[in-house]
Structure formats: C-alpha cells, structure tokens
Amino acid sequence: MSLVVWWLVTVVLVAVHSASARVVELEWEVEYKFWWPDCKEGIVMAINGQFPGPTIDAVAGDIVIIHLTNKLSTEGVVIHWHGIRQRGTPWADGAAGVTQCPINPGETFTYNFTVDKPGTHFYHGHYGMQRSAGLYGMMIVRSPKEKLRYDGEFNLLLSDWWHQSTHSQELALSSSPMRWIGEPQSLLINGRGQFNCSQAAYLSNEGKRQCTFRKNDQCAPETLRVRPNKVYRLRIASTAALASLNLAVEGHKLEVVEADGNYVAPFTVGDIDIYSGETYSVLLRTHSFPTKKHFISVGVRGRKPNTTQALTVLSYVDAPESARPTLPPPVTPRWDDYNRSKSFSNKFFAAKGYPPPPKKSNEQLYLLNTQNLIDGHTKWAINNVSLSVTATPYIGSIKYGLNSLSYLNSPAKELVESYDITKPPVNPTATKSGGIYKFPMGIVVDVILQNANVLKGKISEIHPWHLHGHDFWVLGYGDGKFRHGVDEKRYNLKNPPLRNTVALYPFGWTALRYVTDNPGVWFFHCHIEPHLHMGMGVVFAEGVEQIAKMDVPDEALGCGLTRKWLMNRGRN
C-alpha cells in the first residue's frame, strides 16, 4: 500500500493547489432541537437542523468560510476546528475566552481560515460543555493527490450521550460537594445509539430486548454497505465527552494508516483504542464471500464501564436485506488492561518521509495533573493551578497590551521533587489562574505530562491531552514519576509520530516536543469535557510581539476589557 510521503510531497502538492484554491463557504445556524439519539427523546444542539452537524469536505489549501449564526435563546456559542492549525488566523480557532468572545444569541460570526494539510478532522463546540450537548461534526480535508489506494470510504464519528442536560451537568460538577455526572447512558456512532435495547440481543442470553426500528428512526444505525474484495477507508473520530473507546469489526482486520491528520507507518490490528480528541484512518479489506453481515462494535475502555456497546453493521451488498449477523459483536477488551492500551500506543511511528524532531529542546515544561479542592469545590489542576478562563480573550489582552491582568502570569514549570504521585495530595488546596505560558518564536519546547493520584483512594485516570494550533512529536511514555536526566534517554528521536492529541496513562508520564512556529494563543487541555470544565488545562502564547501586529477582527473581541478598549478607541 503506497503512502503519502508527507514532508517531501504533500507540502508541494498543497502549495500547487493553493495557487487555485477554491472557497468552501457555508451558512450555519445553531439551535436546540428535540431528538432521539439513543431511542429516548432528548435535546441536542443541531446545525441547520442536523445532528450531528454537516460534514465539511475540503481539499488541502482550500479557504473555508463559515457564517455561524447563534439561534440559541440564552447562551453564547463558538466552534473549534479540531486539527486545523489556523496558521495566520489564530482568532478563528474557536476557543471561547482564549481566541474569541462567545457569539451572542442572534449574532453571526464569520470563521475564515485555510485548511493547510490533508487529514481526518472534526469540529465541535468549545464553550461550556456544548460538545456534550451534541455540537459536533466531521471535517475531511483531502489531499490534492491522494497516495493511499482504496475503493470507498466511510466516516464514523463516535460520541457518548447522557440523558441529563449539559446545564445540569455543569451545575453538578461546579457544586460543593461535587455531584459526579456518572457514566454515559449510551454510546453513539454518527449520532445514533440504543439505550434500552440491543441489536444483538438475539445472539445473547443476557435478557436484553431486541431493537426494532421504524423507517426514519433517528436512533436507527447506519449500515456500511461494502463489496467483496475491496479496500475501504474508515475515517474515525472521537468527540466523546468522557469515555475512552475501542472499535472493532467482527471478522476483519484494520490497517492503521493515519492518526490526527498525519500518516503513520502502517500496522494491522484486530481493534483500535481511540481517546477523546483523536482521529484515525484505517483500511479495511473485505472478504471474497459476499453474502454476510458483520457487527461493528464500540465499547468503553479506561473506565469501569456502565454503558453498553454501540453497534452498527457492515453489510456486503449481496447479503439479503432481512439477514442478520450470525456472529456476536466483538468483545471490548477489559477496561483496565492498561498494558494492552500502552502496547497499542507504542505501535505508532511516523510514515516514511516525515521529519524527525529536533535533537534537543530549548525549554522543558513539566505539567503535573492533580485533583484538588478550591473553597470546597473539587477541581482539576496543573502544577497546583486550576484553569479559569476570564471574559477577556487572551489574544485580545496580548494584542492591546492589557498586561495588568493577573491571569497573564505563568504558573510553575517544574515538578516538585518530593511530590508522591501514588498517593492523594498532602495539601489538596489549589489556586485559580489563567494558566498561560509564554514562549518566544522558533524555539523547541518539551512538555512532560505527569499523572498522579486523585483526592481519595488509589486511583489515577486516563487524560487525553489536545494541543490547538500545532502538531507535536510523541517522544515516549513511561510508568511512575518522570526521572529527569534518565527518562530522556528513552525518547524516540528517530521516527516518533506527529499527533495533536495524546493519552496520559494512570500513574505515568507522556513526553512530547513541538516547535513554536505558529504565532497565537493556543489552548492545551485534557479533552475530557468534565475535566476541562473543572480546570484541567493551560494556554500557550507564542510570538507575542507578532500577535500585537495581527489584524484580529473586532467581532472576535467584543467582550470583557477588549470590548471597553474597542469602544474607547479613537476617543480623546
């Protein structure tokens, strides 16, 4: 199977295409709708009446223009274009309080940006917990000259779903004492799942009710119809709010070829783990016998599951319409088999032609992930600071020199040597801050994510970390506390994969490296929605002097202190 040689080929192809780039221009309206995502009525955030939102299909080098109108009655909205680096347009990143103000009810904001490289991406709400409410959709950026060879493709957008409203969830998580929201009621594949029945009940003795669907049921699964002896590309993205997921196709192997919009050295597995914020392309080769149907299963990993699998069906075109799969769905691997999870993560290497990382870094940033208390409220914190994004967007504060704001101060950069990551914190009290780190342009930064025990018991959770505005090299993973001067020797500096999202495993560390080559203010946070809501994130500002010279649209900054500055501009 021929792969794109990204560093030597794709950049050239994108440059050629950009000379005649087309414009993808769309008008979207966001509003709440009654819906039946898992065969139980609830309320979703829909775009133009669709849930999930419309799929954006573009070619690398295209200009994408989205006129987004907020038709919500009482709350703002933004959309983040997950995986798009926003080179030259950081204000279009769609991170409320960081790169723009929320779009007020009744107002329209125009996102205008270039999709600079091909890949499987998605978009989602990035204000409050609107991603949990269903504000998401797929975003496919194609190569002008794709080197992968396949006969067809399918998009699989994976998510989790609660019957409790996101407003109620936000209040519960912010209460003292915290009221945990629990595990999701359902898992969804392309916005469709089944809460109170199973498609595979006829193959089980567990007493579940067999699902029956009527025409146009919103929870009915979408069947993937394939032909024998063909190759299909499955583009998979997880926008899950909480669950780590595992996907498998009964009777078929999956060849992993892309991760987070970057090609990887191909490898074949029977199933894939996918954490919130990650995207993959896998190649599925169909068999020669054309009359069968097979279950595709999506189950929970990394948390003790209390949510049944999501199922859909891979159907060969000649299989009778009334036929059902004859074998049960693949069993999801045990939720706490972390060695299996790490083994999958360690299979990733960059595809041939990708650049290796710089041999050395200029700065090292150690980020200790802990659970803490602030005035009796349970929070997540980084280096004992829980992120609190204020009403004035960071990018506006920097552009207009509003440096008196205390939240522009940087938290600590180093680990406390005496901190015992295997026990609850001795001093559980944290502080709130903007959590911003400033870096000069053109330097190499190492970020070492360090996991630790939670407030009570002996528990450490998986945290998928996502960086806006960049890809980074994943240099390695390790168990226990990071040993400075020792664990660096384990880094893969030859062919580490480029990603924008990476897992931090329980009681372990993850090391990544990136170059500050994209002036802007970029969120770096745990992609688990409740964890970010509770403060698990930081902000990277790079090229501050260039941000001051940027032509940031006034519409992006019409709130907080930047609003006051804009209103007073030109007055004596």
Beta strands, then each sheet from edge to edge (+ up, - down):
strand 1: 23-35
strand 2: 42-47
strand 3: 56-59
strand 4: 63-70
strand 5: 79-82
strand 6: 108-114
strand 7: 119-125
strand 8: 136-142
strand 9: 152-161
strand 10: 186-189
strand 11: 224-226
strand 12: 231-238
strand 13: 244-249
strand 14: 254-259
strand 15: 262-269
strand 16: 271-274
strand 17: 279-285
strand 18: 293-301
strand 19: 310-316
strand 20: 363-374
strand 21: 377-382
strand 22: 385-387
strand 23: 431-433
strand 24: 436-439
strand 25: 444-450
strand 26: 463-467
strand 27: 472-479
strand 28: 498-499
strand 29: 501-504
strand 30: 508-515
strand 31: 520-526
strand 32: 537-542
sheet 1: 2+ 1- 4- 6+
sheet 2: 3+ 8+ 7- 5+
sheet 3: 10+ 9- 12- 17+ 14- 15+
sheet 4: 11+ 19+ 18- 13+ 16-
sheet 5: 21+ 20- 25- 30+ 27- 28+
sheet 6: 22+ 23+
sheet 7: 24+ 32+ 31- 26+ 29-
end
